[in-house]
Amino acid sequence: MLRILLLALAWAAAGAACVRLCRAAVAAAPHQARRSTRPRDRELTLLEAAFLAGGPGRVMDITLVAMHRRRALLLAHTGWATVVDADTDNVLERSVIRAIGPAGHQARTDAVRRAAGSADAVRAIAASLEGAGLAVPDTSRARSAAAVRQVRAAALAVPVLTVAALALPGGGAPGSALLPWFALPLLLTLTALLIGRAEVRPYLGWASPEGRRLLAGLITTADGTERGRLTAIAVAGPDAIEDPLLRRALTSGRRERADTRTAHRGH
């Protein structure tokens, strides 16, 4: 009886996960339809490219680097940002100044990046790109990611339930007779993962398929101009920054958080 219960749990986990994945794929379908009706000659601005490549955080990377290079902001390799010139008409730069304070004030660069990344100006960029079918809405991205995680969890749970069923002392039919019945939900979840890779994975990032097509058309190699270098950072992230100290200034906080999470998992 316990073996039958474990088998039912395996089927329930696989079925629920696959249904959720299918619903996520159906919800993402309107973006595919919208892609075919959008003009294909649209040019991305620098900030739009940054958002599609890395979301609000990448937009702030571009803003912080631009402010640092015109000496409105000092980004130290220790992970601190200092306001040098608080006079600006740029709405994104004003959000950075508000996150730090007036001239002479300091704040952790990573904290500024997160705080300014939630500003209205960044949300306006997101709304514009979503309306054009180039960016994946937050709700769709979260729904797709949760569905994929659930299918993966089910694919891991089914073998565990199978082993548990086989380990139970049995009466009547041998446990091996149930193996084919456990194999079916496992096959179902693995097949769903393959289907999800094609149907859902394109909507796990910031850019929709059409948005990624436009990103791929950008010239990201440094051509000696400031815009060329910023474009490379927008698409590839801080790793494209040539100055090692500036690169460290933008990544030190994120690396510290990653190290902290790793340490907590180790404990």
Summary of the structure (lengths in Angstrom):
residues: 267
radius of gyration: 24.2
end to end distance: 38.5
largest distance: 81.9
contacts: 839
relative contact order: 0.18
helix: 72%
strand: 4%
